[in-house]
Amino acid sequence: MKMTKEQQVALRTKMKNYQARRKHEEKMNEIKRKSCEDLQSLRSSLDAKLTSAQIKHKSQMQQKEQELRKSKLEYDKKIRETKENQRKLEEEMLGWQTELLSYRKMQEQRAEEAAKDQVAKRKQKILEDRILRGKLQRENLEKLLSQDEDYRAELEASLAMKEARANALIAERDRIIQDSRAMSAASQRLRDEVRHHFSMNDLDQLNKQALMEARLGVRGSQTSLANQMSRVTLG
């Protein structure tokens, strides 16, 4: 059966369309295949990277855990060392305090013993001095007793002489006081008398004369003053 020209054209067109569709399908399949391969490759790459990252992260975490454990061990070790050092220091401080208290107690005992020794020596010295003074006093007493009679005689004579001198001085003092009082009274009377008859110059002259006469002798002065008073009264 012979095809017509139109049928041939339609058949060619159909064949072309079929081929084009096949190429398109093949191309799409190739694209799908390549996309699947790329996706699989990407998935594999991502899985590899994820696995590597997980391994690396795990390694890092393990390393960090090791470092943390090491740091904790070192920290615990330092804590133990610090506590041990503190304990040793406290023991040393306690030992020092004990030694210091013991040393102070020993020093106090030594000081107390030294003080007691000084007191004992002082008491012994006082006793020896007292014995020596007693001995000297007994010797002096014996010497004084042996010289008692002469000493008493000399003492009585000296006391009698001193008493006589004292009595003479007292008598002389009383006489001078009496003469001075008499002269003062006479001088006062003379002032009272001459106050009405003489000027101040004459009064000063009479006072000087009275003082001069008093130096020469109290009795003579009294006589002169009496004469002056009589002349003043007569005048």
Secondary structure as UniProt FT lines:
FT   HELIX           5..146
FT   HELIX           148..194
FT   TURN            195..197
FT   HELIX           200..216
FT   HELIX           218..234
//
